Amino acid sequence: MTLDEFVKAFAAEFDDTPEETFKPETHYRELDEWGSLVALSIISMVDDEMDKRVTGADLRNCTTIEELYNLVESK
């Protein structure tokens, strides 16, 4: 999965935030819609679509979507 594909998949987990809001440099934890349910959806998406495991701590330790993508790719 490329970074652009990851950003699109990441954005798809949000119901109310416009897709154009999501860029590699987006600080996802600052989004109004960010919360524990979205975090669980992101963890599930990474597991299902990339066959990799991330934790809640991984999500807390990353700031941007690109940082999270790079972390996932390194696993």
N, C-alpha and C positions, 0 to 999 in steps of 0.2 A: 504494500500500500504506500503510495506517495504521500508527501506532506499535504498536497492539495486535496487528495482523496480523504485523508484523515480529518482535515478541517471540515469538509462536507459531512462526513459521518458524525463528527463531533456536533456540528450544528443541528443535525437531524434529531439529536436527543433532546433538543429544546423545543417546547411547544409555542412559546409566545415571543421569543426573541427573533427578530428578522435575520435571515440567513446572511445578508450583507454585513451584519455586525461582526461576523466571525472571520478573522484573519489569523495567520500564524502568530502575529504579535499580540493578539487579544489576551488580556488578563481575565481569564474566564471566571475566577472566583469573585471578581468585582461586578459581574453581571447580576442584575436584579433577580433573575430566575434561578441563579445558582443555589443549590441546596443539597441536602443529603439524597433526595430521590434522584436528582439529575446526576449526582456523583455515582450512585449505584448503576444508573443507566450507562454512564461512560465506562465504568469497570466492566459491565456486561458486554458492551459493544466491542471493547478491546479484546475481551476473551473470545467472543463469537467471530469477529471479523479478522482478527490478527493472530488468534491462537496464542496470545501472550497474557500474562497475569500482571495486573497492577493493583495496588492497595489504596485504601483511603489515605494512608500516609504519603504515598507517591503523589496523589492528587494535591495534598496540602503542601508538599515540598516543591512543586512546580508552580511557576507563575503564569507562563503563557502556554498556548496550545502547542506551539513549536517545541518548547521545553519538554512537555509531556510526550509529544511524538518522539523526540530524540531519546527519552528515557525508555519508552516502549520498544523502540528499535534496538536499543542496547541490551535488552533482556534476551 
